[in-house]
Amino acid sequence: MVKKETQCIHSGTIENGGTGGVTSPVFPSTAFDYLEKDDLPYPRYFNTPNQKAVVEKVCALEGAEDGVLFASGMAAITTAIFAFAGSGDHVVMMDELYGGTHAFATDQFKKFGIEHTFAATDSGSIAAAIRENTKVIVLESPANPLLGVIDIRKAAESARGRKQKIITIIDNTFATPVNQNPLKYGIDVVVHSGTKYLGGHSDLCCGMTVTTKEYAKRIRETAKHLGGSVNALTCYLLERSLKTLAIRVGRQTENAARIAEFFEANRKIKKVYYPGLACSPHHELAKSQMEGFGAIVSFEPDADAGRFVRALRLIKPAVSLGGIESTICSPAVTSHAKMSADERKRIGISDSLLRLSVGIEHSDDLLADIERALK
Ligand SMILES: *Cc1c(COP(=O)(O)O)cnc(C)c1O
């Protein structure tokens, strides 16, 4: 099998036979000939040529059979949950999750008759939270924003051998398909906010689920009702972005490791969270299931976090992450603002916590910016 860099370029490309062009042609049509067709393409059926092309590329990278491309990461996550859980069912979720996913459970599950339990970031707590009516387990690793790591093999294992079928879903956004492939550890469904690394240039919003053929079919059936689909031009942009995913993420991961080491050695930084650091409590586990440690570094500066952010020149204060430009944000007022202050405190998200998404700039320049701002 070819390597990920090569899959990024070639997997899923639509052959452009007529002209011999090397890139996939774009088919913006929303109306297709229905005569003598059993699989009629339509954007909200999630089966147009350009949707299929990007799905195939990510499937190759994740080792998946099939998938569904959505208009956002949240569309992907919520549709995947609804595909497998309904009224009377129970969902186990890590409590350290992307704020929007956490809020989806607390704000919305009840009105659909779905029960949920939040469990700590360890496979034992996940297993202990499983009930007779549990149908779905939602995981995230490394998790947003404290980079907690869960034992993916064990978490997947805990869902098996039960009376009922339990589907495990993992949000793999932070790791990217380059650094971690949870399906090979027994996870059923991998979800990405494609807005982050898959898009990678902070200019498109999308999401994806990749899984088996059978589960993808089930997710697609639910998705047809909920309707969070993407048009061909967004697919084109995403396909183009995915071609550089491996080299982007490779450089971003290298830069992040260097910055994390700088933080660890710096007296002005109180705490640093990065699974690649040997001193991280998650390091050994991360090493056993990740090919690289990702490009998000969270930390708490000793001084006023707001002043530090304002003193940066190169690194931009911005919500979202995963772009080629380095960005920084305060989770307490951005991604996790919807979570109550008590809940944030319980999970360990302090008001001075900063989440740095490391880009592909030269690490010398990034470190110079950080050093200057710390002064
Ligand atoms: C951003 C993000 C999401 C949500 O994705 P959208 O594309 O904004 O809907 C989900 N999970 C994680 C880990 C994220 O960072």
The ligand as a Gaussian input file, in Angstrom:
#p B3LYP/6-31G(d) Opt

LIG

0 1
 C      -14.021000      22.570000      15.625000
 C      -14.233000      21.246000      16.184000
 C      -15.460000      20.601000      16.025000
 C      -16.633000      21.242000      15.328000
 O      -16.398000      21.428000      13.974000
 P      -17.172000      22.543000      13.080000
 O      -16.597000      22.319000      11.733000
 O      -16.878000      23.868000      13.688000
 O      -18.620000      22.223000      13.173000
 C      -15.586000      19.329000      16.536000
 N      -14.580000      18.725000      17.193000
 C      -13.392000      19.316000      17.382000
 C      -12.318000      18.598000      18.107000
 C      -13.166000      20.597000      16.881000
 O      -11.995000      21.196000      17.080000

